[in-house]
Amino acid sequence: MDFKKLILESNLQLDKESIIFDEPMKNHTTFKIGGTAECLIKVKEEKELKEIIEFANEKNIKTTIIGNGSNILVSDKGIKGIVILNRIEKIEINKNKENAEITVGSGTKMSKLANTLFKEEIEGFEELSGIPGTVGGAILMNAGAHGKEIKDIIKSVKCIDYNCKEYEFTSEKLEFGYRTSKFKNKEYIITEIKMLLNNGNKEEIKNKMDEYKKYRVEKQPIEYPSAGSTFKRGEDFITAKLIDEAGLKGYEIGGAKISTKHCGFIINTGNATAKDVVELTNYIKKEIKSKFNKDIELEIELM
């Protein structure tokens, strides 16, 4: 039985419109790059996620989970098996006089959460409001901006393993580090997050969000598709600064180019392939090693 028939004739209790075969992954990544997914399934509830995982285990089908498609580079060859597009969205707010506990579905976009918190006059999320991903993705890589990381506001995280066993870890157990967490090894799938934030002033929250948005527009190449910051910071150096000092600003291979606005970003000028991006990142690594004797690491994940 072929793969498509196997899924269509399965007992999966899913809306058939949520299942797409041979779907170009460039439609689901912020880089606008990537070959086709053999099968892409959008999930809106945790029970759907569990059902697909159990089905894939039973049939020995590979699964790959993505959120908003930021911070990843998908191979030109695409992705075999099932790509699960996490759209588990939920925002519940429990306020008292001083602070607020927020329960968030892992597929909720960071921007949507930021706007909800603004409307509810809850502060402490403004620095993270421009991160172009889902809350689950932000937890996985401990995303941060403007001196704040998401670990700073996390109370606990619920997840499942690939046998669909449920877990809940407090913040102290999440092994947060610079752009990493307990979830980096892909042993668990994040489903729900609890955050603790403070009540604030709506006008002050808006001013901060506007300030950070202005910074992004002025300093980052948001007018082009990218996966966000391409390389991690070094322990004693800023990678983007070294790339600039190496004279690489604007250097391009195929459709992949080092942004002239911010050297920490590789952008897709319109027709970039994953091969172009990989060749460019390898060239950058070699030049930085040669000129400064520094080893630099990718922040984006290769799929």
C-alpha positions as CSV (number, residue, x, y, z in Angstrom):
1,M,0.0,0.0,0.0
2,D,1.4,3.4,-0.9
3,F,2.0,6.1,1.7
4,K,-0.8,8.4,0.6
5,K,-3.4,5.5,0.5
6,L,-2.1,4.4,3.9
7,I,-3.0,7.7,5.5
8,L,-6.3,8.3,3.6
9,E,-7.6,4.9,4.5
10,S,-6.5,5.2,8.2
11,N,-8.8,5.7,11.1
12,L,-7.3,9.1,11.9
13,Q,-10.0,11.4,13.2
14,L,-8.8,14.4,11.3
15,D,-10.4,17.0,9.1
16,K,-9.3,15.8,5.6
17,E,-8.6,19.5,4.7
18,S,-5.8,19.5,7.3
19,I,-3.9,16.8,5.4
20,I,-1.9,17.9,2.4
21,F,0.3,15.7,0.3
22,D,3.5,16.8,-1.6
23,E,3.3,20.2,0.0
24,P,6.2,22.7,-0.7
25,M,7.8,23.5,2.6
26,K,8.7,26.9,1.3
27,N,5.1,27.8,2.0
28,H,5.6,27.0,5.7
29,T,9.0,28.6,6.5
30,T,9.9,32.2,7.0
31,F,13.0,31.6,4.8
32,K,10.6,30.6,1.9
33,I,12.9,27.8,1.1
34,G,12.4,24.0,1.2
35,G,11.4,21.0,-0.9
36,T,8.1,19.2,-0.6
37,A,6.8,17.4,2.5
38,E,5.6,13.9,1.7
39,C,2.6,14.6,3.9
40,L,1.8,17.7,6.0
41,I,-0.9,17.6,8.7
42,K,-2.1,20.6,10.6
43,V,-3.1,19.9,14.2
44,K,-5.2,22.2,16.4
45,E,-5.6,20.0,19.5
46,E,-3.3,17.9,21.6
47,K,-5.5,14.8,21.0
48,E,-4.9,15.2,17.3
49,L,-1.1,15.4,17.9
50,K,-1.2,12.2,20.0
51,E,-3.3,10.4,17.4
52,I,-0.8,11.1,14.6
53,I,2.2,10.2,16.8
54,E,0.6,6.8,17.7
55,F,-0.4,6.2,14.1
56,A,3.2,7.0,12.9
57,N,4.7,4.7,15.6
58,E,2.4,1.9,14.5
59,K,3.2,2.3,10.8
60,N,6.9,3.1,11.4
61,I,6.5,6.5,9.7
62,K,9.0,9.4,10.4
63,T,7.4,12.5,12.0
64,T,8.8,16.1,12.0
65,I,7.2,18.8,14.0
66,I,7.3,22.5,13.1
67,G,5.6,25.6,14.4
68,N,5.7,28.9,12.4
69,G,8.7,27.7,10.4
70,S,11.1,30.3,11.7
71,N,14.7,29.5,12.7
72,I,14.8,26.5,10.3
73,L,16.2,25.7,6.9
74,V,14.5,22.8,5.1
75,S,16.5,20.7,2.6
76,D,15.8,21.2,-1.1
77,K,15.0,17.4,-1.1
78,G,12.1,18.1,1.2
79,I,11.0,16.0,4.3
80,K,10.0,12.3,4.2
81,G,7.1,11.0,6.3
82,I,4.7,13.3,8.1
83,V,5.3,16.9,8.9
84,I,3.1,18.0,11.8
85,L,2.3,21.7,11.7
86,N,1.6,22.7,15.3
87,R,-1.5,25.0,15.5
88,I,-2.4,24.1,19.1
89,E,-3.5,27.7,20.1
90,K,-4.8,28.7,23.5
91,I,-4.4,31.7,25.7
92,E,-5.9,31.6,29.2
93,I,-5.2,34.4,31.8
94,N,-5.6,34.1,35.5
95,K,-5.1,37.5,37.2
96,N,-4.8,38.6,40.8
97,K,-3.9,42.1,42.2
98,E,-0.2,41.9,41.4
99,N,0.5,39.4,38.7
100,A,-1.0,37.1,36.1
101,E,-0.5,33.4,35.3
102,I,-0.9,32.8,31.6
103,T,-1.5,29.3,30.1
104,V,-0.5,29.1,26.4
105,G,-0.9,26.4,23.7
106,S,2.5,25.6,22.2
107,G,1.3,26.5,18.6
108,T,0.3,30.1,19.6
109,K,2.3,32.7,17.7
110,M,4.4,35.0,19.8
111,S,2.9,38.0,18.1
112,K,-0.6,36.9,19.0
113,L,0.3,36.4,22.6
114,A,2.0,39.8,22.8
115,N,-1.1,41.5,21.5
116,T,-3.3,39.7,23.9
117,L,-1.1,40.6,26.9
118,F,-1.1,44.2,25.7
119,K,-4.9,44.3,25.6
120,E,-5.0,42.7,29.1
121,E,-2.4,45.2,30.5
122,I,0.1,42.6,31.4
123,E,3.8,43.6,31.2
124,G,7.0,41.7,30.8
125,F,6.6,40.2,27.3
126,E,7.4,43.3,25.3
127,E,11.0,42.5,24.5
128,L,9.9,39.1,23.1
129,S,6.9,40.5,21.1
130,G,8.7,40.6,17.7
131,I,10.1,37.1,17.7
132,P,8.6,35.5,14.6
133,G,7.7,32.0,15.9
134,T,5.4,30.1,18.1
135,V,5.7,29.9,21.9
136,G,6.7,26.2,21.7
137,G,9.5,27.0,19.3
138,A,10.6,29.9,21.5
139,I,10.8,27.6,24.5
140,L,12.7,24.9,22.5
141,M,15.5,27.3,21.7
142,N,15.1,29.7,24.7
143,A,14.5,32.6,22.3
144,G,15.5,36.0,23.4
145,A,15.7,39.7,22.4
146,H,16.8,43.0,23.9
147,G,18.4,41.3,26.9
148,K,15.5,39.1,27.8
149,E,15.0,35.4,27.3
150,I,11.8,33.4,27.4
151,K,13.2,31.4,30.3
152,D,12.8,34.5,32.5
153,I,9.0,34.3,32.5
154,I,8.4,30.5,32.4
155,K,6.7,28.7,35.3
156,S,6.3,25.3,33.8
157,V,5.9,23.4,30.5
158,K,3.7,20.4,29.6
159,C,4.8,18.0,27.0
160,I,4.5,14.5,25.7
161,D,7.2,12.0,24.6
162,Y,7.0,9.9,21.4
163,N,5.0,7.2,23.3
164,C,2.4,10.0,24.1
165,K,3.3,9.8,27.8
166,E,2.5,13.2,29.5
167,Y,5.0,15.2,31.5
168,E,5.1,18.6,33.2
169,F,8.4,20.2,34.1
170,T,9.0,23.3,36.2
171,S,11.3,26.0,34.8
172,E,14.2,24.8,37.0
173,K,14.1,21.3,35.2
174,L,14.1,22.7,31.7
175,E,17.9,23.0,31.3
176,F,17.7,26.5,29.7
177,G,20.9,27.9,28.3
178,Y,21.9,30.3,25.5
179,R,19.6,29.3,22.6
180,T,19.0,25.8,24.1
181,S,16.8,23.9,26.4
182,K,15.8,20.4,27.5
183,F,13.7,20.1,24.3
184,K,16.6,20.5,21.9
185,N,17.3,16.7,21.8
186,K,13.7,16.2,20.4
187,E,12.8,13.6,23.1
188,Y,9.7,15.6,24.0
189,I,7.0,17.6,22.2
190,I,5.9,20.8,23.9
191,T,2.1,21.1,24.2
192,E,1.4,23.8,26.8
193,I,3.2,26.5,28.7
194,K,2.6,28.4,31.9
195,M,4.1,31.9,32.3
196,L,4.1,34.3,35.2
197,L,4.0,38.0,34.4
198,N,3.0,41.2,36.2
199,N,0.1,43.6,35.7
200,G,1.2,46.8,34.0
201,N,0.2,50.0,32.4
202,K,-1.2,49.7,28.9
203,E,0.4,52.9,27.6
204,E,3.8,51.9,28.9
205,I,3.5,48.4,27.4
206,K,2.5,49.9,24.0
207,N,5.5,52.4,24.1
208,K,7.9,49.6,24.7
209,M,6.4,47.4,22.0
210,D,6.6,50.3,19.5
211,E,10.2,51.0,20.5
212,Y,11.3,47.4,19.9
213,K,9.3,47.2,16.6
214,K,11.1,50.4,15.4
215,Y,14.4,48.8,16.3
216,R,13.6,45.7,14.2
217,V,12.5,47.7,11.2
218,E,15.6,49.9,11.3
219,K,18.2,47.3,12.2
220,Q,17.0,44.0,10.8
221,P,16.2,42.9,7.2
222,I,12.6,42.1,7.9
223,E,11.6,43.0,4.3
224,Y,13.3,39.8,3.1
225,P,12.6,36.2,3.9
226,S,15.0,34.8,6.4
227,A,15.2,32.4,9.3
228,G,16.1,35.1,11.8
229,S,19.6,35.4,13.2
230,T,21.7,32.8,11.4
231,F,24.6,32.4,13.8
232,K,24.9,32.2,17.6
233,R,26.9,34.8,19.6
234,G,30.3,33.6,20.7
235,E,31.4,33.6,24.3
236,D,33.7,36.6,23.8
237,F,32.6,38.0,20.4
238,I,29.6,39.1,18.4
239,T,29.4,37.0,15.3
240,A,27.7,39.7,13.1
241,K,30.5,42.1,14.0
242,L,33.1,39.6,12.9
243,I,31.3,39.0,9.6
244,D,31.2,42.7,9.0
245,E,34.9,43.2,9.9
246,A,35.8,40.3,7.5
247,G,34.3,42.3,4.7
248,L,31.6,39.8,4.0
249,K,28.6,42.2,4.1
250,G,26.5,41.7,1.0
251,Y,28.4,38.6,-0.1
252,E,26.1,36.2,-1.9
253,I,25.9,32.7,-3.3
254,G,23.0,32.1,-5.6
255,G,19.9,33.7,-4.1
256,A,21.3,33.6,-0.5
257,K,22.9,36.9,0.7
258,I,24.5,38.3,3.8
259,S,22.2,41.2,4.7
260,T,23.7,44.6,4.2
261,K,21.5,45.9,7.0
262,H,22.6,43.3,9.6
263,C,25.4,40.8,8.9
264,G,24.0,38.3,11.4
265,F,21.2,37.6,8.9
266,I,21.3,35.5,5.7
267,I,18.4,36.6,3.5
268,N,16.6,35.0,0.6
269,T,16.7,37.5,-2.2
270,G,14.0,35.7,-4.1
271,N,15.1,32.3,-5.4
272,A,17.5,31.0,-2.9
273,T,17.9,27.2,-2.3
274,A,18.9,25.4,0.9
275,K,22.1,24.5,-1.0
276,D,22.8,28.2,-1.5
277,V,22.3,28.9,2.2
278,V,24.5,26.0,3.4
279,E,27.3,26.9,1.0
280,L,27.2,30.5,2.2
281,T,27.2,29.6,5.9
282,N,30.1,27.2,5.3
283,Y,32.0,30.0,3.5
284,I,31.3,32.4,6.4
285,K,32.6,29.8,8.9
286,K,35.8,29.3,6.9
287,E,36.5,33.0,6.5
288,I,35.9,33.8,10.2
289,K,38.1,30.9,11.3
290,S,40.8,32.0,8.8
291,K,40.7,35.7,9.7
292,F,40.0,35.6,13.5
293,N,40.6,32.0,14.5
294,K,37.0,31.8,15.9
295,D,34.6,28.9,15.4
296,I,31.1,30.1,14.9
297,E,27.9,28.0,15.3
298,L,24.6,28.1,13.4
299,E,21.6,29.3,15.4
300,I,19.2,28.0,12.7
301,E,18.3,24.3,12.5
302,L,18.9,22.3,9.4
303,M,16.1,19.9,8.4
